Amino acid sequence: DTFDVLFCKQNTNVKADELLTHYYDASWHDLPAEDAGYRYTYAAVLEVTIQAMTDVLYPTAKAHGTVTSLGETSCTQHGHCWSTSPGPTIANNKTQLGAVASVPHVFESSLTGLLLYTTYYVRAYATDGGGTVYSSEVVFTPGKLRYAYVAAYLSDALTIIDVSDLSNPSTAT
C-alpha cells in the first residue's frame, strides 16, 4: 500500500531525499537511528517579512524588511511596494534592491513622494523563478513635515512659523 503523509509543521532540518523517521502516538516523534521511515520531499519556499516603519517625516519614510528563506531558484529582486489602497503589489510604487544571495537578508527602503495626512499600505516583496511573494502589510500616515520652519511675511515684519509638528494643524504657531 502507498499513502501520503502530511506534516503539519515545517521541518527545516530535513533536506531533499533524506530519510525522515517518525512514529505516531498523538504526535510525531523522531525515532532513534533506525532504517525505517518515510522519504521526505523538501521544498524551499521564498519568504519575506516586514518590520515597523521609521523616520516617517513628510515627504519620506523608511520601510524595513527581511528575506528569511530562499526558494528553489535564485531570488532576483526584493524591496518594498506601497499604495494608498490595501494590498500593494509590485505594479504599484516600489523599490528595487536587487538579488539576494543568502538569508537572513535585512534590508531598508526609502519611500519618497509621500503626501501629508494620506494613509499608505506597505509590504515587503521578494521575487524568484516561482514568482513574487509578499509580507504582511504595514499601515502608516505621514503627519509631520521634514522642514522645521516656514517663513511668512506679515506686514513689514518677518515672522517665523514653527510647523515642526503638524499632526494637529490647529496647533501650529
C-alpha positions in Angstrom: 0.0 0.0 0.0 1.1 3.6 -0.6 -0.2 6.7 1.2 0.7 10.3 1.7 2.0 11.6 5.0 1.1 15.2 5.8 3.5 17.0 8.1 1.8 19.9 9.8 4.9 21.7 10.9 7.8 22.6 8.6 10.9 20.6 9.5 13.8 22.7 8.3 16.4 20.2 9.5 15.5 17.7 6.8 17.0 18.1 3.3 15.8 16.7 0.0 15.9 12.8 -0.2 16.9 12.3 3.4 15.1 9.6 5.3 12.8 11.0 7.9 11.9 8.5 10.6 8.9 9.1 12.8 6.2 7.2 14.7 2.8 8.4 15.6 1.1 8.3 19.1 -1.0 11.5 19.0 2.1 13.4 17.9 5.1 12.8 15.7 8.4 11.9 17.4 11.9 11.2 15.9 12.8 7.6 16.1 16.3 6.7 17.2 18.7 5.6 14.4 16.5 3.1 12.6 16.4 2.2 8.9 12.6 2.6 8.6 10.9 5.8 7.8 9.3 8.0 5.1 11.1 9.7 2.3 10.7 13.5 2.9 10.5 15.8 -0.1 11.9 19.1 0.9 10.8 22.2 -1.0 12.3 25.5 0.0 9.9 28.5 -0.1 10.8 32.1 -0.6 9.7 34.1 2.4 9.9 37.8 3.3 8.8 39.8 6.4 8.2 43.4 7.1 9.0 45.5 10.2 7.7 48.8 11.6 8.1 52.0 9.6 10.7 54.5 10.8 11.5 58.1 10.1 8.0 58.9 8.9 8.6 62.6 8.0 6.7 64.1 5.1 7.6 63.5 2.2 9.6 60.3 3.0 9.6 57.3 5.3 11.8 54.2 5.8 10.5 50.7 5.4 12.3 47.7 6.8 12.2 44.0 5.7 13.9 40.7 5.9 14.2 37.9 3.4 14.0 34.9 5.8 14.1 32.0 3.4 15.2 31.5 -0.2 13.2 29.4 -2.7 14.3 26.7 -5.0 15.5 29.3 -7.6 17.6 32.4 -7.1 16.0 35.5 -5.6 16.4 38.0 -8.3 14.7 41.1 -6.8 13.4 42.4 -3.5 12.3 45.6 -1.9 9.1 47.3 -0.7 5.9 48.2 -2.5 3.3 50.8 -1.4 0.0 52.2 -2.3 -2.9 54.3 -0.9 -5.1 51.2 -1.2 -4.7 47.9 0.8 -2.7 45.1 -0.7 0.0 46.9 -2.7 1.9 44.9 -5.3 5.0 45.5 -7.5 2.6 47.0 -10.0 2.3 50.0 -7.6 5.1 52.2 -6.3 8.1 50.0 -5.4 11.8 50.0 -4.6 14.1 47.5 -6.4 17.1 46.5 -4.3 18.4 43.6 -6.5 19.2 39.9 -5.9 19.6 38.2 -2.5 22.3 35.6 -2.1 21.9 34.4 1.5 19.5 34.6 4.4 18.6 36.2 6.6 18.9 39.3 4.5 17.9 42.5 6.2 17.0 45.5 4.0 15.7 49.0 4.1 13.9 51.2 1.5 13.3 54.9 1.4 9.8 55.7 0.3 9.6 59.1 -1.4 6.9 61.4 -2.8 4.5 60.7 0.1 1.6 63.0 0.7 0.8 64.6 4.1 -2.1 63.0 6.0 -2.5 60.3 3.5 -2.7 56.6 4.6 -0.2 54.3 3.0 -0.1 50.5 2.9 3.3 48.9 2.6 4.5 45.3 2.0 8.0 43.8 1.6 8.4 41.6 -1.5 10.8 39.2 -3.0 10.9 37.6 -6.5 12.4 34.3 -7.7 11.7 32.0 -10.6 8.4 30.9 -8.9 7.0 34.4 -8.8 6.7 37.2 -6.3 5.9 36.7 -2.6 4.7 39.4 -0.2 4.9 40.1 3.5 2.1 41.1 5.7 1.0 44.8 5.4 2.0 47.8 7.5 -0.2 50.9 7.5 1.1 54.4 8.3 0.2 58.1 7.7 2.8 60.9 7.4 1.8 63.7 9.7 5.0 65.7 10.3 6.9 68.0 8.0 10.6 67.4 7.4 11.2 71.1 7.4 11.2 72.8 10.8 10.3 76.4 9.9 8.3 78.3 7.3 9.0 82.0 6.9 6.0 84.2 6.2 5.9 87.9 5.5 3.2 89.6 7.6 3.0 93.3 7.1 6.6 94.6 7.0 7.9 92.1 9.6 9.3 88.6 9.0 7.5 86.1 11.2 8.9 82.6 11.7 6.1 80.0 12.0 7.1 76.7 13.7 5.4 73.8 11.8 7.6 71.0 13.0 4.6 69.1 14.2 1.6 69.3 12.0 -0.1 66.2 13.3 -2.7 68.7 14.6 -2.6 71.6 12.2 -4.5 73.9 14.6 -1.5 73.9 16.9 1.0 75.5 14.5 2.4 78.7 16.0 
